Amino acid sequence: MTMIDPDPAWAALRLVGAVLSLAVVLLGVRVAVTRRFPVVWTRAARLTERQRSQPLRRGGFLALCGASLLVQQVPFLAPVPVAVGRVLFALALLLVVSAVGWFALLRR
């Protein structure tokens, strides 16, 4: 699959998915680096005191999950050989496992 897909709806959905996953990466990195949740996020999610004390844990998890989603979209947005697509898929799985490990093991 490439961006020269005959169906423009699928191409648009892939682009939206890539943009949303990039936004998740940026949000996760921001939360992990600043170690503060955005105010809107805190109000909307109604985080408990214990959850509010773990921005590094949740920010890193979000960043790794977003990176996995972004890596998964690359073969659909750019023409890549099959071997590269498989490596990207393995990298995406590794990022998901890393995200779960980050969330499970990091307790501060």
N, CA, C and O atoms as a DFTB+ gen file, in Angstrom:
432 C
 N C O
     1  1       0.835      -1.175       0.000
     2  2       0.000       0.000       0.000
     3  2       0.886       1.246       0.000
     4  3       1.906       1.297       0.687
     5  1       0.493       2.212      -0.754
     6  2       1.208       3.474      -0.792
     7  2       0.201       4.607      -0.744
     8  3      -1.008       4.381      -0.692
     9  1       0.706       5.807      -0.761
    10  2      -0.184       6.958      -0.766
    11  2      -0.908       7.101      -2.099
    12  3      -1.860       7.874      -2.204
    13  1      -0.472       6.372      -3.108
    14  2      -1.140       6.406      -4.407
    15  2      -2.240       5.343      -4.408
    16  3      -2.478       4.674      -5.414
    17  1      -2.873       5.210      -3.308
    18  2      -3.953       4.252      -3.125
    19  2      -5.155       4.694      -3.958
    20  3      -5.467       5.884      -3.993
    21  1      -5.835       3.763      -4.627
    22  2      -6.994       4.170      -5.424
    23  2      -8.152       4.710      -4.583
    24  3      -8.984       5.466      -5.084
    25  1      -8.206       4.330      -3.329
    26  2      -9.290       4.793      -2.474
    27  2      -8.795       5.943      -1.591
    28  3      -8.008       5.709      -0.674
    29  1      -9.232       7.161      -1.845
    30  2      -8.733       8.294      -1.060
    31  2      -9.191       8.271       0.402
    32  3      -8.565       8.906       1.251
    33  1     -10.253       7.562       0.701
    34  2     -10.724       7.499       2.094
    35  2      -9.709       6.765       2.966
    36  3      -9.432       7.198       4.085
    37  1      -9.148       5.653       2.466
    38  2      -8.142       4.926       3.232
    39  2      -6.886       5.748       3.403
    40  3      -6.282       5.753       4.476
    41  1      -6.489       6.445       2.349
    42  2      -5.301       7.297       2.445
    43  2      -5.523       8.400       3.481
    44  3      -4.615       8.718       4.248
    45  1      -6.713       8.980       3.508
    46  2      -7.011      10.027       4.489
    47  2      -7.013       9.458       5.905
    48  3      -6.511      10.101       6.826
    49  1      -7.569       8.264       6.092
    50  2      -7.572       7.637       7.414
    51  2      -6.159       7.327       7.890
    52  3      -5.853       7.472       9.073
    53  1      -5.299       6.899       6.970
    54  2      -3.909       6.622       7.343
    55  2      -3.188       7.899       7.746
    56  3      -2.417       7.908       8.706
    57  1      -3.439       8.973       7.014
    58  2      -2.824      10.251       7.364
    59  2      -3.314      10.747       8.724
    60  3      -2.528      11.241       9.532
    61  1      -4.603      10.615       8.969
    62  2      -5.158      11.023      10.261
    63  2      -4.551      10.174      11.376
    64  3      -4.223      10.696      12.441
    65  1      -4.400       8.879      11.141
    66  2      -3.778       8.005      12.134
    67  2      -2.339       8.389      12.418
    68  3      -1.900       8.360      13.568
    69  1      -1.596       8.753      11.370
    70  2      -0.209       9.171      11.560
    71  2      -0.130      10.483      12.337
    72  3       0.725      10.635      13.209
    73  1      -1.001      11.413      12.031
    74  2      -0.997      12.700      12.734
    75  2      -1.394      12.510      14.198
    76  3      -0.785      13.106      15.087
    77  1      -2.401      11.693      14.451
    78  2      -2.820      11.439      15.835
    79  2      -1.733      10.716      16.630
    80  3      -1.514      11.026      17.801
    81  1      -1.055       9.762      16.007
    82  2       0.009       9.068      16.728
    83  2       1.186       9.997      16.996
    84  3       1.831       9.887      18.039
    85  1       1.476      10.909      16.074
    86  2       2.516      11.906      16.325
    87  2       2.109      12.823      17.478
    88  3       2.950      13.200      18.294
    89  1       0.841      13.180      17.548
    90  2       0.351      14.004      18.653
    91  2       0.473      13.265      19.980
    92  3       0.796      13.881      20.995
    93  1       0.224      11.966      19.993
    94  2       0.354      11.167      21.215
    95  2       1.818      11.116      21.653
    96  3       2.123      11.214      22.842
    97  1       2.721      10.960      20.677
    98  2       4.152      10.956      21.012
    99  2       4.546      12.287      21.641
   100  3       5.203      12.314      22.681
   101  1       4.149      13.386      21.016
   102  2       4.506      14.700      21.529
   103  2       3.910      14.952      22.911
   104  3       4.580      15.509      23.780
   105  1       2.669      14.551      23.120
   106  2       2.040      14.723      24.424
   107  2       2.750      13.891      25.487
   108  3       2.998      14.366      26.595
   109  1       3.073      12.648      25.142
   110  2       3.772      11.783      26.094
   111  2       5.149      12.311      26.453
   112  3       5.549      12.274      27.616
   113  1       5.873      12.801      25.457
   114  2       7.201      13.362      25.727
   115  2       7.071      14.616      26.592
   116  3       7.863      14.818      27.513
   117  1       6.086      15.449      26.302
   118  2       5.881      16.667      27.090
   119  2       5.573      16.340      28.546
   120  3       6.114      16.968      29.457
   121  1       4.713      15.365      28.760
   122  2       4.351      14.985      30.133
   123  2       5.562      14.375      30.847
   124  3       5.796      14.657      32.023
   125  1       6.325      13.546      30.145
   126  2       7.475      12.898      30.778
   127  2       8.590      13.893      31.087
   128  3       9.245      13.787      32.123
   129  1       8.809      14.853      30.199
   130  2       9.897      15.805      30.404
   131  2       9.540      16.854      31.448
   132  3      10.343      17.149      32.332
   133  1       8.347      17.414      31.350
   134  2       7.967      18.458      32.304
   135  2       7.488      17.878      33.632
   136  3       7.447      18.576      34.645
   137  1       7.130      16.609      33.616
   138  2       6.612      15.913      34.799
   139  2       5.374      16.578      35.376
   140  3       5.159      16.610      36.588
   141  1       4.558      17.114      34.452
   142  2       3.264      17.695      34.824
   143  2       2.250      17.318      33.760
   144  3       2.550      17.319      32.567
   145  1       1.056      16.999      34.206
   146  2      -0.026      16.729      33.275
   147  2      -0.613      18.045      32.796
   148  3      -0.622      19.020      33.547
   149  1      -1.106      18.096      31.559
   150  2      -1.833      19.299      31.133
   151  2      -3.072      19.484      31.997
   152  3      -3.703      18.508      32.405
   153  1      -3.419      20.733      32.275
   154  2      -4.541      21.036      33.167
   155  2      -5.839      20.481      32.605
   156  3      -6.649      19.927      33.349
   157  1      -6.045      20.622      31.309
   158  2      -7.274      20.121      30.683
   159  2      -7.379      18.614      30.852
   160  3      -8.457      18.084      31.121
   161  1      -6.258      17.933      30.694
   162  2      -6.235      16.483      30.820
   163  2      -6.578      16.085      32.260
   164  3      -7.324      15.128      32.470
   165  1      -6.053      16.793      33.233
   166  2      -6.320      16.479      34.636
   167  2      -7.793      16.678      34.968
   168  3      -8.391      15.876      35.686
   169  1      -8.368      17.745      34.443
   170  2      -9.790      17.996      34.715
   171  2     -10.687      16.987      34.016
   172  3     -11.627      16.466      34.617
   173  1     -10.401      16.711      32.752
   174  2     -11.265      15.815      31.975
   175  2     -11.182      14.375      32.465
   176  3     -12.198      13.685      32.537
   177  1      -9.980      13.919      32.801
   178  2      -9.795      12.528      33.216
   179  2     -10.114      12.313      34.688
   180  3     -10.308      11.179      35.126
   181  1     -10.166      13.404      35.455
   182  2     -10.405      13.332      36.894
   183  2      -9.449      12.338      37.561
   184  3      -9.864      11.374      38.204
   185  1      -8.148      12.615      37.382
   186  2      -7.120      11.745      37.925
   187  2      -7.113      11.790      39.448
   188  3      -7.301      12.846      40.052
   189  1      -6.897      10.647      40.047
   190  2      -6.779      10.600      41.500
   191  2      -5.410      11.141      41.909
   192  3      -4.545      11.373      41.064
   193  1      -5.226      11.336      43.203
   194  2      -3.947      11.866      43.695
   195  2      -2.795      10.923      43.367
   196  3      -1.697      11.365      43.029
   197  1      -3.049       9.646      43.466
   198  2      -2.006       8.662      43.146
   199  2      -1.650       8.711      41.665
   200  3      -0.475       8.613      41.312
   201  1      -2.636       8.861      40.800
   202  2      -2.374       8.936      39.365
   203  2      -1.662      10.231      39.000
   204  3      -0.817      10.243      38.105
   205  1      -1.996      11.319      39.685
   206  2      -1.358      12.605      39.405
   207  2       0.107      12.605      39.803
   208  3       0.874      13.441      39.326
   209  1       0.508      11.690      40.662
   210  2       1.892      11.650      41.116
   211  2       2.781      10.818      40.192
   212  3       3.953      10.608      40.505
   213  1       2.257      10.343      39.067
   214  2       3.031       9.479      38.184
   215  2       3.099      10.009      36.746
   216  3       2.771       9.267      35.821
   217  1       3.509      11.250      36.527
   218  2       3.533      11.753      35.153
   219  2       4.631      11.120      34.302
   220  3       4.440      10.931      33.100
   221  1       5.770      10.791      34.895
   222  2       6.848      10.178      34.127
   223  2       6.428       8.801      33.622
   224  3       6.699       8.437      32.477
   225  1       5.774       8.055      34.480
   226  2       5.317       6.713      34.108
   227  2       4.295       6.770      32.964
   228  3       4.404       6.035      31.983
   229  1       3.319       7.641      33.107
   230  2       2.264       7.724      32.103
   231  2       2.731       8.422      30.826
   232  3       2.310       8.054      29.730
   233  1       3.594       9.421      30.961
   234  2       4.114      10.117      29.789
   235  2       4.993       9.223      28.933
   236  3       4.879       9.230      27.707
   237  1       5.869       8.454      29.564
   238  2       6.713       7.517      28.823
   239  2       5.899       6.442      28.130
   240  3       6.184       6.065      26.993
   241  1       4.884       5.954      28.826
   242  2       3.995       4.953      28.226
   243  2       3.302       5.515      26.991
   244  3       3.232       4.852      25.956
   245  1       2.791       6.734      27.100
   246  2       2.129       7.361      25.950
   247  2       3.092       7.577      24.800
   248  3       2.744       7.330      23.646
   249  1       4.298       8.036      25.098
   250  2       5.282       8.297      24.049
   251  2       5.652       7.011      23.313
   252  3       5.744       7.003      22.086
   253  1       5.862       5.938      24.049
   254  2       6.222       4.671      23.410
   255  2       5.061       4.090      22.601
   256  3       5.275       3.552      21.514
   257  1       3.844       4.192      23.116
   258  2       2.680       3.708      22.362
   259  2       2.462       4.529      21.096
   260  3       2.165       3.974      20.038
   261  1       2.606       5.834      21.198
   262  2       2.470       6.692      20.024
   263  2       3.538       6.404      18.986
   264  3       3.258       6.409      17.787
   265  1       4.768       6.150      19.439
   266  2       5.843       5.807      18.510
   267  2       5.548       4.490      17.803
   268  3       5.831       4.344      16.613
   269  1       4.985       3.538      18.525
   270  2       4.607       2.268      17.908
   271  2       3.550       2.469      16.831
   272  3       3.643       1.897      15.744
   273  1       2.547       3.283      17.135
   274  2       1.502       3.556      16.146
   275  2       2.069       4.276      14.927
   276  3       1.664       4.005      13.797
   277  1       2.988       5.178      15.153
   278  2       3.596       5.925      14.047
   279  2       4.440       5.007      13.160
   280  3       4.396       5.110      11.934
   281  1       5.206       4.111      13.783
   282  2       6.027       3.175      13.010
   283  2       5.148       2.230      12.192
   284  3       5.520       1.842      11.084
   285  1       4.002       1.864      12.721
   286  2       3.093       0.983      11.988
   287  2       2.528       1.640      10.738
   288  3       2.183       0.947       9.782
   289  1       2.426       2.967      10.728
   290  2       1.840       3.679       9.595
   291  2       2.830       3.908       8.453
   292  3       2.415       4.183       7.326
   293  1       4.119       3.801       8.725
   294  2       5.129       4.110       7.704
   295  2       4.964       3.281       6.427
   296  3       4.995       3.860       5.341
   297  1       4.792       1.957       6.498
   298  2       4.666       1.199       5.244
   299  2       3.443       1.583       4.411
   300  3       3.427       1.365       3.199
   301  1       2.431       2.146       5.044
   302  2       1.244       2.546       4.300
   303  2       1.382       3.934       3.693
   304  3       0.678       4.268       2.740
   305  1       2.282       4.741       4.234
   306  2       2.439       6.113       3.754
   307  2       3.583       6.267       2.761
   308  3       3.569       7.186       1.942
   309  1       4.564       5.389       2.821
   310  2       5.709       5.477       1.921
   311  2       5.991       4.082       1.356
   312  3       5.857       3.087       2.068
   313  1       6.375       4.008       0.101
   314  2       6.678       2.695      -0.475
   315  2       7.977       2.134       0.129
   316  3       9.041       2.744       0.017
   317  1       7.870       0.984       0.758
   318  2       9.035       0.329       1.346
   319  2       9.061      -1.126       0.888
   320  3       8.009      -1.705       0.616
   321  1      10.250      -1.725       0.799
   322  2      10.322      -3.154       0.465
   323  2       9.683      -4.008       1.561
   324  3       9.494      -3.559       2.692
   325  1       9.363      -5.216       1.208
   326  2       8.692      -6.117       2.152
   327  2       9.556      -6.364       3.384
   328  3       9.041      -6.398       4.502
   329  1      10.853      -6.533       3.194
   330  2      11.741      -6.796       4.328
   331  2      11.747      -5.618       5.299
   332  3      11.735      -5.821       6.513
   333  1      11.766      -4.414       4.789
   334  2      11.733      -3.227       5.644
   335  2      10.395      -3.138       6.371
   336  3      10.350      -2.758       7.541
   337  1       9.308      -3.485       5.688
   338  2       7.999      -3.498       6.342
   339  2       7.949      -4.475       7.502
   340  3       7.348      -4.190       8.538
   341  1       8.578      -5.622       7.330
   342  2       8.611      -6.606       8.413
   343  2       9.450      -6.119       9.586
   344  3       9.090      -6.325      10.746
   345  1      10.565      -5.476       9.279
   346  2      11.409      -4.917      10.348
   347  2      10.653      -3.822      11.098
   348  3      10.735      -3.743      12.324
   349  1       9.926      -2.987      10.380
   350  2       9.135      -1.941      11.027
   351  2       8.041      -2.538      11.903
   352  3       7.754      -2.022      12.983
   353  1       7.434      -3.619      11.440
   354  2       6.418      -4.292      12.248
   355  2       7.036      -4.852      13.529
   356  3       6.457      -4.727      14.608
   357  1       8.217      -5.472      13.406
   358  2       8.904      -5.995      14.593
   359  2       9.279      -4.860      15.541
   360  3       9.181      -5.013      16.758
   361  1       9.704      -3.731      14.997
   362  2      10.033      -2.570      15.818
   363  2       8.796      -2.048      16.543
   364  3       8.874      -1.670      17.713
   365  1       7.660      -2.025      15.859
   366  2       6.415      -1.586      16.487
   367  2       6.034      -2.512      17.634
   368  3       5.604      -2.046      18.688
   369  1       6.187      -3.814      17.440
   370  2       5.899      -4.754      18.524
   371  2       6.863      -4.566      19.695
   372  3       6.459      -4.640      20.855
   373  1       8.133      -4.323      19.388
   374  2       9.112      -4.076      20.439
   375  2       8.770      -2.810      21.229
   376  3       8.935      -2.767      22.448
   377  1       8.294      -1.785      20.525
   378  2       7.894      -0.555      21.209
   379  2       6.687      -0.776      22.117
   380  3       6.623      -0.207      23.206
   381  1       5.740      -1.588      21.685
   382  2       4.572      -1.883      22.525
   383  2       4.990      -2.658      23.770
   384  3       4.521      -2.368      24.871
   385  1       5.865      -3.637      23.599
   386  2       6.348      -4.404      24.752
   387  2       7.135      -3.494      25.686
   388  3       7.022      -3.605      26.907
   389  1       7.934      -2.590      25.111
   390  2       8.683      -1.632      25.939
   391  2       7.739      -0.717      26.701
   392  3       7.986      -0.398      27.864
   393  1       6.659      -0.291      26.053
   394  2       5.687       0.577      26.721
   395  2       5.040      -0.142      27.903
   396  3       4.887       0.438      28.978
   397  1       4.667      -1.383      27.705
   398  2       4.056      -2.149      28.797
   399  2       5.075      -2.360      29.922
   400  3       4.742      -2.237      31.100
   401  1       6.313      -2.677      29.549
   402  2       7.363      -2.835      30.557
   403  2       7.634      -1.541      31.303
   404  3       7.820      -1.551      32.520
   405  1       7.658      -0.423      30.580
   406  2       7.870       0.895      31.197
   407  2       6.770       1.156      32.233
   408  3       7.046       1.563      33.362
   409  1       5.533       0.915      31.831
   410  2       4.403       1.199      32.720
   411  2       4.402       0.256      33.925
   412  3       4.080       0.670      35.039
   413  1       4.760      -1.006      33.702
   414  2       4.701      -1.977      34.792
   415  2       5.869      -1.835      35.773
   416  3       5.702      -2.045      36.974
   417  1       7.036      -1.481      35.263
   418  2       8.227      -1.489      36.122
   419  2       8.538      -0.136      36.751
   420  3       9.156      -0.086      37.815
   421  1       8.128       0.952      36.125
   422  2       8.460       2.271      36.655
   423  2       7.438       2.699      37.692
   424  3       6.278       2.958      37.370
   425  1       7.873       2.771      38.924
   426  2       6.993       3.194      40.000
   427  2       7.746       4.218      40.829
   428  3       8.729       3.891      41.494
   429  1       7.281       5.460      40.785
   430  2       7.950       6.520      41.549
   431  2       6.960       7.210      42.424
   432  3       7.318       8.137      43.151
